Amino acid sequence: MFNNILKYTIQENDETVKSILTEKLKFSGRLSRKLERNGKILLNGKAVKLNKSIFAGDELSIEFDEEEDRYDAVDMPLDIIYEDDDLLVVNKEPHMVVHPTRSHQNDTLANGVAYYFKKNNIKRKVRFINRLDMNTSGIVLIAKNPYIHNQMVLEMKSSMVEKYYYAIVEGLLEEDEGRIDVPITRLNPEDIIRTVHTSGKECITEYKAEKRYNNMTLVKLKLITGRTHQIRVHLKHIGHPIVGDTLYGNESLLIDRQALHCYEMKFKHPITNKELIITCPMPEDMKRVIEGR
C-alpha cells in the first residue's frame, strides 16, 4: 500500500462496501462516511456508495486525501530505524518531547517528523501510534495515514503489540524474574504523579533481572498493559525505582534522566499481516552507567 491508496481484493460474495470497510478492514463509521462523501471509495475504478453490493474478485480502492499538518516543520536529526509506505519508526533520543507543549513549541519529535514528511513529499498529518516520556528513549511508531493509525491503535488496545524495555534500577533485585500485577491511578487530577491504588486500572508488567552490579540491576521488562508511567510506578512499588527517576525515585550522579529505554516492539503489519520486529540499541548514557564509565 502506498500511503495515499489502500487496495483490497474482495474474497466474499453478497457483501456491501460498508460491511467490508467496517467489519473486515476495521474502518470507523465516521471515516467511512467521510470517504463516501468525498468520493474516495472506488469499486473497480468507479466511485461508489457504502450500500453498494460487492462480490468476490471485485477490487476496492480507498483514496486518502492529502493533508496539512498542524505542527511546525523543523529540520532536526532523526534516527530512523524502519520505514515503509505505511509506517515510520524512530529511535527517540532522551530529553526530547514527543508533542509540542507550552515550554517546547518547536523542538519536539512531532516537529522533526513534520519536516521529514514535508521534505519527502509525504502529505500527511503526523500520527503517533505510541508515545514515550520526555526522558525515556527508544522506539516511537508513526502512521502515514489514518487507516494504519486506526489499525495499530486497535492492535495496541488488544494487547497484540509486544513492548520491551531496558531499565537500570536502584538496588539488587532478589528475584531473577517476576510479574507485577497491581493497579495504578492518578489520585489528584491536576498532578502528573501516578500511584498504586485499588481504584486504578489494571496494570501488569513482567520483568527479568539481566545483570546485577554496584547496587544496581539491569532489568528487561515486558509491558502487558500500557498505562502512563506504568514501569516507573511498578518498579518504585517493589522497592527498586529507576536510577535517575526524580519523579518516582532519586537524582543520580550517573545519569541525568530516568534510565529507561524501549528497545523492542513486535506486531503484525496491518497491510502485509506479517510479524514485524523492531529493535533499537541501548543508548550511550545507559551503557556508561552499566560499564561504570
C-alpha angles and dihedrals in degrees: 000000000000113000093256103041131051117192124195126180111216114240098179138067129225095024130130129228088248094054092050093048097045102032105030103028096029096229115166117247090242094055092044092054092046091052090048093051091050095047092243097133110089127185112196088341099312128103112251141179126250093253093057113125116236135191141201112292096028116126118226117199125190118198119202118210121243110258140208114223121227094215122092109249110238125180109235136142114274124193099219111191099173138011138169135153091288109030140043118194122194134187100228112214120224119269092033122121117220098214129028115266135178091276096036109048104153110004098076133113089252090060092050094048090047089056091047091051092048093047091051095043093247099152097199141115116253105255115185115206094191135011136211130205115259094256096041115091133204145057121018120175122211125190120219096209139019094256094057090045092052093047094049093047088053089051089050093050091048091052090242092130114080113211124192129189141186118220132176108213135192116259133009115295110231095205121061091217140358151154125249110205110172129123121246132199144165107254094189112048090207094053126081092211117107125200141188108266137152090237091061132097123270112278126183128181126175119203142185126194107234101179138353123210143140093007091305134100130212106220133192113211135192120201112221091175125023113223127157111276089356098146093042093050095043094050091049089050093058091048098258110100118187115270109258095014101138093180098055102015139004142310115261134209088209100063135010097223140030109297095235127130133174102222105168143024129183124193144137114268107242093226107033094032088218123131112262120200116195118191131186126188123240111267123250097250091059091044089055091054091051094046094044093238 
